[in-house]
Amino acid sequence: MIEILQNLEFGPFLLSFKLAGITTVILFFVSLPLAWFLSQTKSKMKPYLEAISALPIVLPPSVLGFYILWALSHNSPIGAFFDEYFGIKLVFNFTGLVIASCFYSLPFMVQPLQSGFESINKNMIEASYVSGKNKIQTLLRVALPNIKPSLLTAIIVTFAHTVGEFGVVLMVGGSIPKETKVASVAIYEFVEILDYTSAHVYSAIMVIISFIVLLSVYVFNHRFNKKLTGIDK
Amino acid sequence: MINIDIKKRLHGSNGTMDLMVDLQIEKNDFVALAGVSGSGKTTLLRILAGLETADGEIHIDGEAWLDENHCLVPQKRKIGFVFQDYALFPNMSIEDNLLFVNKDKELAKYLLELTELTELGKRYPNSLSGGQKQRVSLCRAMMNRPKLLLMDEPLSALDPAMRIKLQNEILLLHKEFNTTTIMVSHDPSEIYRLANRVIVLKEGLILNDGNPREILLKTNGSQKFSFEGEILNIIKVDVIYIAIISIGQQIVEIVISEEESHHLKIGDTVNVGTKAFSPIISK
């Protein structure tokens, strides 16, 4: 057992976590204004924006992966533009994976934040406006500090979901060691070459890490709600 | 001096109605806004705060808050707003709730002293009672030395003893800061104690406007006492009929004739008056 662990290649895990970390940071800054806007707006555009931002939940990863692959490749104006002017290729490398992951995990960041913002007492937001604070000050000093559980849920679920992605990564990144071969892809390959021992070890590690992460979220949220309401739910 | 002349179409639970209000309010007045729910009181207050838009004009001391071309945002109106549910910021201590409005530590300290909250300064809103929370909310509203203080049923969630204590504090702050105050209230004794003018709204229009004594006293003609109440029950005891009527917080029995019992029914709002000469007051 110890021998197996010693010979284990940790590269794919590190790559998975690096990808998830970068994706989470980018998505946090993109989703914060979007979720705030969606929670406050009365615009007729709201359902359209909500539907678009939720698409990645229902679409098969292969569909999403296919469109992203096409959009970033030479065959589309976007891919051609980046290649021609900046000399950057966006598919089958780590950059491509980050872009694809941002689309794939967007709803997992936006939705918890939005429902958190929507659950805030509207009078509290208005009290902040009346106190002379603009929307950004209100967002940062009143809204965000009062939705810590939603914030934590959004960050952790986005991170975990990105670690767990498979289909989109495989379509956009392929399986290039140290570049795009993340843990989920590595497990798939172990099974393909019938190396069940390694597949077992990798899968077990994924299960354990995921469980610990989710457990800490629930423990924190439980404590925060208890502190805020004084009620032990 | 505040000039208000506004119009807004409201889509409420009772269908569509037009809120049309044309008013002048003197500086340092304490105005109570009364009327049944759905009459537009809260909307009027929110329009004054800039939290809702409307057509028309609002001018305060010559400064335009609302006219044809623009509507000043609530941030720039320098008002205080007290919500029925306090709307304190749970993530900040009591002191920080006040300092959030502006960094004037002297003023915050003074307000907390005035409302006897100094010892609670470091505590958080969730550990306070309803009355304490509303006092904090009142202090917070005074932090930008508002020209106009707006209160939306500030005391309706509190018990009677706490109400009276807070009424005194509201009056104290109103005088201390020379502010003009508009308060939505349903409680006649509260209105009588605090306000020097009552405006009663009905279906978006001003139904009554005057001093509280004229408007709140329900007696007419030779009646010495008159109360508005709701019939809870009508029962027949031997040959007489008794109506059980709820007046304010109390329930009374009143003998009625058989004929009266026919055209009164449970749920009716009635006026109960008497012409007794010398009522007895005891404590």
Interface residues (C-beta under 8 A of the other chain):
Chain A: N121 N123 M124 E126 A127 S128 Y129 V130 S131 G132 K133 N134 R141 V142 P145 N146 L228 T229 G230
Chain B: A49 L51 V73 P74 Q75 K76 R77 K78 I79 G80 F81 F83 D85 A87 L88 F89 P90 N91 F100 V101 N102 N126 S127 R140 A141 M143 N144
